[in-house]
């Protein structure tokens, strides 16, 4: 079986690091990925993807991933579901990072 997604894009904000009640690091971040074709106005559209990373990777990203960094993300799709207030089952697809590689150098901070 294969469940792998590879995205290259820029972080839209600093990664948000939190810890679960049992101490597991969880980092949430999003990246902007430009489509490789132009729309009718002659411009490139951009897709925004929310990604979650756990444990050591999550902690590292939470401490180092800053807005604007160019990254390659290898992730898997993970499905979960919940029941909404109307009693309907809502399915959610999440991107869970397995590996993140920085593709540029960090900007120097003043």
Phi and psi restraints in degrees (value plus and minus 20) as a CYANA .aco file:
   2 UNK   PHI    -154.3  -114.3
   2 UNK   PSI     110.6   150.6
   3 UNK   PHI    -161.6  -121.6
   3 UNK   PSI      67.8   107.8
   4 UNK   PHI    -162.9  -122.9
   4 UNK   PSI     114.9   154.9
   5 UNK   PHI    -146.8  -106.8
   5 UNK   PSI     114.1   154.1
   6 UNK   PHI    -141.1  -101.1
   6 UNK   PSI     104.4   144.4
   7 UNK   PHI    -147.8  -107.8
   7 UNK   PSI     123.3   163.3
   8 UNK   PHI    -145.1  -105.1
   8 UNK   PSI     105.1   145.1
   9 UNK   PHI    -188.1  -148.1
   9 UNK   PSI    -194.7  -154.7
  10 UNK   PHI    -126.9   -86.9
  10 UNK   PSI     118.3   158.3
  11 UNK   PHI     -82.8   -42.8
  11 UNK   PSI     112.7   152.7
  12 UNK   PHI    -106.8   -66.8
  12 UNK   PSI     -34.4     5.6
  13 UNK   PHI    -183.8  -143.8
  13 UNK   PSI     149.4   189.4
  14 UNK   PHI     -82.0   -42.0
  14 UNK   PSI     124.4   164.4
  15 UNK   PHI     -83.5   -43.5
  15 UNK   PSI     122.2   162.2
  16 UNK   PHI    -122.2   -82.2
  16 UNK   PSI      91.2   131.2
  17 UNK   PHI    -118.5   -78.5
  17 UNK   PSI     108.8   148.8
  18 UNK   PHI    -156.3  -116.3
  18 UNK   PSI     149.3   189.3
  19 UNK   PHI    -147.0  -107.0
  19 UNK   PSI     119.5   159.5
  20 UNK   PHI     -92.7   -52.7
  20 UNK   PSI     152.6   192.6
  21 UNK   PHI     -82.9   -42.9
  21 UNK   PSI     -43.5    -3.5
  22 UNK   PHI    -117.1   -77.1
  22 UNK   PSI      -9.1    30.9
  23 UNK   PHI      71.2   111.2
  23 UNK   PSI     -12.7    27.3
  24 UNK   PHI     -97.4   -57.4
  24 UNK   PSI     108.8   148.8
  25 UNK   PHI     -93.2   -53.2
  25 UNK   PSI     116.8   156.8
  26 UNK   PHI    -155.6  -115.6
  26 UNK   PSI      99.5   139.5
  27 UNK   PHI    -132.7   -92.7
  27 UNK   PSI     113.2   153.2
  28 UNK   PHI    -133.9   -93.9
  28 UNK   PSI     115.5   155.5
  29 UNK   PHI    -172.8  -132.8
  29 UNK   PSI     148.0   188.0
  30 UNK   PHI    -155.9  -115.9
  30 UNK   PSI     132.4   172.4
  31 UNK   PHI    -148.2  -108.2
  31 UNK   PSI     130.9   170.9
  32 UNK   PHI    -121.8   -81.8
  32 UNK   PSI     107.4   147.4
  33 UNK   PHI    -142.4  -102.4
  33 UNK   PSI      99.3   139.3
  34 UNK   PHI     -97.1   -57.1
  34 UNK   PSI     114.4   154.4
  35 UNK   PHI     -90.1   -50.1
  35 UNK   PSI     135.1   175.1
  36 UNK   PHI    -115.6   -75.6
  36 UNK   PSI       2.3    42.3
  37 UNK   PHI    -163.5  -123.5
  37 UNK   PSI     137.1   177.1
  38 UNK   PHI    -111.9   -71.9
  38 UNK   PSI     128.9   168.9
  39 UNK   PHI    -103.2   -63.2
  39 UNK   PSI    -192.8  -152.8
  40 UNK   PHI     -84.5   -44.5
  40 UNK   PSI     -42.1    -2.1
  41 UNK   PHI    -108.1   -68.1
  41 UNK   PSI     -16.5    23.5
  42 UNK   PHI      59.1    99.1
  42 UNK   PSI      -2.4    37.6
  43 UNK   PHI    -135.9   -95.9
  43 UNK   PSI     137.0   177.0
  44 UNK   PHI    -105.8   -65.8
  44 UNK   PSI     111.5   151.5
  45 UNK   PHI    -103.5   -63.5
  45 UNK   PSI     139.9   179.9
  46 UNK   PHI    -147.5  -107.5
  46 UNK   PSI     119.0   159.0
  47 UNK   PHI    -126.4   -86.4
  47 UNK   PSI     125.2   165.2
  48 UNK   PHI    -137.3   -97.3
  48 UNK   PSI     107.4   147.4
  49 UNK   PHI    -141.1  -101.1
  49 UNK   PSI     110.3   150.3
  50 UNK   PHI    -109.8   -69.8
  50 UNK   PSI     114.4   154.4
  51 UNK   PHI    -153.7  -113.7
  51 UNK   PSI     126.0   166.0
  52 UNK   PHI    -141.1  -101.1
  52 UNK   PSI     120.2   160.2
  53 UNK   PHI    -150.0  -110.0
  53 UNK   PSI     121.8   161.8
  54 UNK   PHI    -134.8   -94.8
  54 UNK   PSI     143.6   183.6
  55 UNK   PHI      35.6    75.6
  55 UNK   PSI    -152.1  -112.1
  56 UNK   PHI     -81.8   -41.8
  56 UNK   PSI     -62.4   -22.4
  57 UNK   PHI     -82.5   -42.5
  57 UNK   PSI     -63.8   -23.8
  58 UNK   PHI     -80.9   -40.9
  58 UNK   PSI     -62.8   -22.8
  59 UNK   PHI     -86.5   -46.5
  59 UNK   PSI     -62.0   -22.0
  60 UNK   PHI     -82.3   -42.3
  60 UNK   PSI     -65.8   -25.8
  61 UNK   PHI     -84.6   -44.6
  61 UNK   PSI     -61.2   -21.2
  62 UNK   PHI     -79.7   -39.7
  62 UNK   PSI     -51.1   -11.1
  63 UNK   PHI    -109.8   -69.8
  63 UNK   PSI     -40.6    -0.6
  64 UNK   PHI    -147.1  -107.1
  64 UNK   PSI     -43.6    -3.6
  65 UNK   PHI     -98.8   -58.8
  65 UNK   PSI      95.4   135.4
  66 UNK   PHI    -134.6   -94.6
  66 UNK   PSI     136.7   176.7
  67 UNK   PHI     -72.3   -32.3
  67 UNK   PSI     115.1   155.1
  68 UNK   PHI      74.4   114.4
  68 UNK   PSI     -35.7     4.3
  69 UNK   PHI     -86.2   -46.2
  69 UNK   PSI     118.0   158.0
  70 UNK   PHI    -107.9   -67.9
  70 UNK   PSI     103.6   143.6
  71 UNK   PHI    -154.2  -114.2
  71 UNK   PSI     132.5   172.5
  72 UNK   PHI    -124.5   -84.5
  72 UNK   PSI     109.3   149.3
  73 UNK   PHI    -140.1  -100.1
  73 UNK   PSI     102.3   142.3
  74 UNK   PHI    -122.3   -82.3
  74 UNK   PSI     102.1   142.1
  75 UNK   PHI    -159.0  -119.0
  75 UNK   PSI     151.5   191.5
  76 UNK   PHI    -143.7  -103.7
  76 UNK   PSI     133.0   173.0
  77 UNK   PHI    -106.2   -66.2
  77 UNK   PSI     115.4   155.4
  78 UNK   PHI    -152.8  -112.8
  78 UNK   PSI     107.3   147.3
  79 UNK   PHI    -120.6   -80.6
  79 UNK   PSI     118.3   158.3
  80 UNK   PHI    -156.4  -116.4
  80 UNK   PSI     149.7   189.7
  81 UNK   PHI    -168.4  -128.4
  81 UNK   PSI     138.2   178.2
  82 UNK   PHI    -170.4  -130.4
  82 UNK   PSI     144.9   184.9
  83 UNK   PHI    -120.0   -80.0
  83 UNK   PSI     105.1   145.1
  84 UNK   PHI    -101.4   -61.4
  84 UNK   PSI    -199.6  -159.6
  85 UNK   PHI     -85.3   -45.3
  85 UNK   PSI     -38.2     1.8
  86 UNK   PHI    -111.4   -71.4
  86 UNK   PSI     -16.5    23.5
  87 UNK   PHI      62.7   102.7
  87 UNK   PSI     -10.5    29.5
  88 UNK   PHI    -113.4   -73.4
  88 UNK   PSI     124.6   164.6
  89 UNK   PHI    -100.0   -60.0
  89 UNK   PSI     107.6   147.6
  90 UNK   PHI    -132.9   -92.9
  90 UNK   PSI     104.9   144.9
  91 UNK   PHI    -116.9   -76.9
  91 UNK   PSI     119.5   159.5
  92 UNK   PHI    -146.7  -106.7
  92 UNK   PSI     115.7   155.7
  93 UNK   PHI    -127.7   -87.7
  93 UNK   PSI     104.0   144.0
  94 UNK   PHI    -131.9   -91.9
  94 UNK   PSI     128.9   168.9
  95 UNK   PHI    -118.4   -78.4
  95 UNK   PSI      99.9   139.9
  96 UNK   PHI    -133.5   -93.5
  96 UNK   PSI      97.9   137.9
  97 UNK   PHI     -91.5   -51.5
  97 UNK   PSI     114.3   154.3
  98 UNK   PHI    -123.1   -83.1
  98 UNK   PSI     -51.1   -11.1
  99 UNK   PHI    -173.0  -133.0
  99 UNK   PSI     118.2   158.2
 100 UNK   PHI    -151.1  -111.1
 100 UNK   PSI     108.5   148.5
 101 UNK   PHI    -139.6   -99.6
 101 UNK   PSI     109.8   149.8
 102 UNK   PHI     -97.4   -57.4
 102 UNK   PSI     112.8   152.8
 103 UNK   PHI    -129.4   -89.4
 103 UNK   PSI     -15.6    24.4
 104 UNK   PHI    -162.8  -122.8
 104 UNK   PSI     153.3   193.3
 105 UNK   PHI    -111.1   -71.1
 105 UNK   PSI     126.6   166.6
 106 UNK   PHI     -86.0   -46.0
 106 UNK   PSI     126.3   166.3
 107 UNK   PHI     -90.4   -50.4
 107 UNK   PSI     122.3   162.3
 108 UNK   PHI     -90.0   -50.0
 108 UNK   PSI     116.2   156.2
 109 UNK   PHI    -115.3   -75.3
 109 UNK   PSI     119.5   159.5
